[in-house]
Amino acid sequence: MSETEAFDTQRADMETASKPARRSRAESREQAINQIIDIATNEFVEKGLAGARIDEIAGKATKRKIYYYFEGKDELYRAVLERAYRRVRESESQVDVESGSAADALRRLIEHDVRYHARHPELVRLVMNENIHRAEHLKQIDTLPQGNRRVIEIVERIIERGVAEGQFRAGIDPVDLHLNMTALSFYNVSNQFTFAHNFGVDMTSPAAIERRAGQVADIILAWVTKKD
């Protein structure tokens, strides 16, 4: 190979390496759907299902794209709900619940849930809106029961460990435990404005969130701990 040919080959290799990798069709589709859901989430959080308008969402995306991926507003709303629930369940599955004692594991999971709800107020608002609709749209999302079951299974394993270690009392229902964890994580977000007005407490500051995370963990652990 001549020096000129070698140089041309090297330059071609460098140009190829410098070009960004082309996204696959599946990746492009996922990105487009997530962009639409991002915009729709903000709209549904602010205005609810009844108040949200496809035209408003389309003004920030495109109506053609919306109707290409979704049949209409109801299906788009269900996609928003499904992603919000899927993300919180995925986040919980990333918590270390294996190391240390069962009490340590439960504390980490509880504190994670408090922080997650504080950092994702859109989840709280969406859940509040869907309760107004009596979970009508959640019932139509086939993947949700299995995804939500995942956190119950995590909690159940922690309870079993805690009982075996002699730390937790017997007879704790994992659904009851999850309910209490969620309720105490939820209030800090759902009532932040009225509570701040009534009592002059900023519930959104990093310090307040960390204090609340510790308090909720203390409350739950006191409830599940075996009494001598």
C-alpha positions as CSV (number, residue, x, y, z in Angstrom):
1,M,0.0,0.0,0.0
2,S,1.4,3.4,-0.9
3,E,1.8,6.2,1.6
4,T,-1.1,8.1,-0.1
5,E,-3.4,5.1,0.1
6,A,-2.4,4.5,3.7
7,F,-3.1,8.1,4.6
8,D,-6.5,8.0,2.9
9,T,-7.4,4.8,4.8
10,Q,-6.4,6.3,8.1
11,R,-8.4,9.5,7.4
12,A,-11.5,7.4,6.5
13,D,-11.1,5.5,9.7
14,M,-10.8,8.6,11.7
15,E,-13.9,10.2,10.0
16,T,-15.9,7.0,10.7
17,A,-14.8,7.0,14.3
18,S,-15.7,10.7,14.8
19,K,-19.3,10.2,13.5
20,P,-21.9,9.6,16.2
21,A,-23.3,6.1,16.1
22,R,-26.6,6.0,14.2
23,R,-29.5,5.1,16.5
24,S,-31.5,2.0,15.6
25,R,-35.1,2.4,14.7
26,A,-36.1,0.9,18.1
27,E,-34.0,3.5,19.9
28,S,-35.4,6.4,17.8
29,R,-38.9,5.2,18.5
30,E,-38.3,4.9,22.2
31,Q,-36.8,8.4,22.3
32,A,-39.7,9.9,20.4
33,I,-42.2,8.2,22.7
34,N,-40.4,9.4,25.8
35,Q,-40.3,13.0,24.5
36,I,-44.0,12.9,24.0
37,I,-44.6,11.3,27.4
38,D,-42.4,14.0,29.1
39,I,-44.5,16.8,27.6
40,A,-47.8,15.0,28.3
41,T,-46.8,14.3,31.9
42,N,-46.4,18.0,32.6
43,E,-49.7,18.7,31.0
44,F,-51.6,16.0,32.9
45,V,-50.0,16.9,36.2
46,E,-50.9,20.6,35.8
47,K,-54.4,20.1,34.4
48,G,-55.5,16.6,35.0
49,L,-57.0,14.3,32.4
50,A,-60.1,16.4,31.8
51,G,-58.3,19.7,31.5
52,A,-55.3,18.5,29.4
53,R,-55.6,19.1,25.6
54,I,-53.9,17.2,22.8
55,D,-53.5,20.5,21.0
56,E,-51.5,21.9,23.9
57,I,-49.3,18.8,24.1
58,A,-48.9,18.8,20.3
59,G,-47.8,22.4,20.4
60,K,-44.6,21.2,22.1
61,A,-44.4,18.0,20.2
62,T,-46.3,17.3,16.9
63,K,-49.9,16.0,16.6
64,R,-48.7,13.7,13.8
65,K,-46.2,12.0,16.1
66,I,-48.8,11.8,19.0
67,Y,-51.4,10.0,16.8
68,Y,-48.7,7.9,15.2
69,Y,-47.7,6.4,18.6
70,F,-51.0,6.8,20.5
71,E,-54.7,6.5,19.5
72,G,-55.7,9.5,21.5
73,K,-55.6,11.4,24.8
74,D,-56.7,8.4,27.0
75,E,-54.1,6.1,25.6
76,L,-51.4,8.8,26.1
77,Y,-52.6,9.3,29.6
78,R,-52.3,5.6,30.3
79,A,-48.7,5.6,28.9
80,V,-47.9,8.5,31.3
81,L,-49.2,6.5,34.2
82,E,-47.5,3.3,33.2
83,R,-44.1,5.0,32.9
84,A,-44.5,6.8,36.2
85,Y,-45.3,3.5,38.1
86,R,-42.7,1.6,36.2
87,R,-39.9,4.1,37.1
88,V,-40.7,4.0,40.8
89,R,-40.8,0.2,40.8
90,E,-37.5,0.1,38.9
91,S,-35.9,2.5,41.3
92,E,-36.9,0.3,44.3
93,S,-35.4,-2.7,42.7
94,Q,-32.1,-0.9,42.6
95,V,-32.0,-0.4,46.4
96,D,-29.5,-2.7,48.3
97,V,-31.8,-4.9,50.4
98,E,-29.3,-7.7,50.8
99,S,-26.4,-6.3,52.9
100,G,-26.6,-5.8,56.6
101,S,-29.5,-6.8,58.7
102,A,-33.2,-6.8,57.7
103,A,-33.7,-3.6,59.7
104,D,-30.9,-2.0,57.7
105,A,-32.4,-3.1,54.4
106,L,-35.9,-1.9,55.4
107,R,-34.5,1.5,56.4
108,R,-32.7,1.9,53.1
109,L,-35.9,1.1,51.2
110,I,-38.1,3.4,53.3
111,E,-35.6,6.3,53.0
112,H,-35.4,5.7,49.3
113,D,-39.2,5.9,48.9
114,V,-39.4,9.1,50.8
115,R,-36.6,10.7,48.7
116,Y,-38.1,9.4,45.5
117,H,-41.5,10.8,46.1
118,A,-40.0,14.2,47.1
119,R,-37.9,14.2,43.9
120,H,-40.8,13.1,41.7
121,P,-43.8,15.1,42.7
122,E,-45.3,14.3,39.3
123,L,-45.9,10.8,40.5
124,V,-47.9,12.0,43.5
125,R,-50.0,14.4,41.4
126,L,-50.7,11.7,38.8
127,V,-51.7,9.2,41.6
128,M,-54.0,11.9,43.1
129,N,-55.6,12.6,39.7
130,E,-56.1,8.9,39.0
131,N,-57.8,8.4,42.4
132,I,-60.3,11.0,41.3
133,H,-61.1,8.7,38.4
134,R,-61.3,5.7,40.7
135,A,-58.3,4.1,39.1
136,E,-60.4,3.7,35.9
137,H,-57.3,4.0,33.7
138,L,-54.9,2.1,35.9
139,K,-57.2,-0.9,35.5
140,Q,-56.7,-0.9,31.8
141,I,-52.8,-1.1,32.1
142,D,-52.1,-4.9,32.0
143,T,-48.5,-4.6,33.0
144,L,-49.1,-2.7,36.3
145,P,-50.1,-5.5,38.6
146,Q,-47.0,-7.6,37.9
147,G,-44.8,-4.5,38.2
148,N,-46.3,-3.4,41.5
149,R,-46.1,-6.9,42.8
150,R,-42.3,-6.6,42.6
151,V,-42.1,-4.2,45.5
152,I,-44.4,-6.4,47.6
153,E,-42.0,-9.3,47.0
154,I,-39.0,-7.2,48.1
155,V,-40.8,-6.2,51.3
156,E,-41.9,-9.8,51.9
157,R,-38.3,-11.0,51.7
158,I,-37.1,-8.3,54.1
159,I,-39.9,-9.2,56.6
160,E,-39.0,-12.9,56.4
161,R,-35.4,-12.1,57.1
162,G,-36.3,-9.8,60.0
163,V,-38.4,-12.5,61.6
164,A,-35.7,-15.1,61.1
165,E,-33.1,-12.8,62.6
166,G,-35.4,-12.2,65.6
167,Q,-35.7,-8.5,64.9
168,F,-39.2,-8.3,63.5
169,R,-42.4,-9.5,65.0
170,A,-44.3,-12.3,63.2
171,G,-47.5,-11.6,61.2
172,I,-46.6,-8.4,59.4
173,D,-48.5,-8.2,56.1
174,P,-46.2,-7.0,53.3
175,V,-49.0,-5.0,51.6
176,D,-49.8,-3.3,54.9
177,L,-46.1,-2.4,55.3
178,H,-45.9,-1.1,51.8
179,L,-49.1,0.9,52.3
180,N,-47.6,2.6,55.4
181,M,-44.3,3.3,53.7
182,T,-46.1,4.9,50.7
183,A,-48.6,6.9,52.8
184,L,-45.8,8.5,54.9
185,S,-43.7,9.2,51.8
186,F,-46.7,10.6,50.0
187,Y,-47.9,13.2,52.5
188,N,-44.7,15.2,52.4
189,V,-45.4,16.0,48.7
190,S,-49.2,15.9,48.5
191,N,-49.7,18.4,51.3
192,Q,-46.6,20.4,51.1
193,F,-48.4,23.7,50.2
194,T,-51.2,23.6,52.7
195,F,-48.8,22.4,55.5
196,A,-46.3,25.1,54.7
197,H,-49.1,27.7,54.8
198,N,-50.6,26.4,58.1
199,F,-47.4,25.8,60.0
200,G,-44.7,27.7,58.2
201,V,-42.7,24.6,57.4
202,D,-40.8,24.1,54.1
203,M,-41.2,20.4,53.4
204,T,-39.2,20.6,50.1
205,S,-35.7,21.6,51.3
206,P,-33.0,18.9,51.1
207,A,-32.7,19.1,54.9
208,A,-36.4,18.7,55.4
209,I,-36.5,15.7,53.0
210,E,-33.6,14.0,54.8
211,R,-35.2,14.6,58.2
212,R,-38.5,13.2,57.0
213,A,-36.8,10.1,55.5
214,G,-35.2,9.4,58.8
215,Q,-38.4,10.0,60.7
216,V,-40.5,7.7,58.5
217,A,-37.9,4.9,58.8
218,D,-37.9,5.3,62.6
219,I,-41.7,5.1,62.7
220,I,-42.0,2.0,60.5
221,L,-39.2,0.2,62.2
222,A,-40.7,0.9,65.6
223,W,-43.9,-0.7,64.3
224,V,-42.3,-3.9,62.9
225,T,-39.7,-4.4,65.6
226,K,-40.3,-7.4,67.9
227,K,-41.1,-6.3,71.5
228,D,-39.4,-8.3,74.2
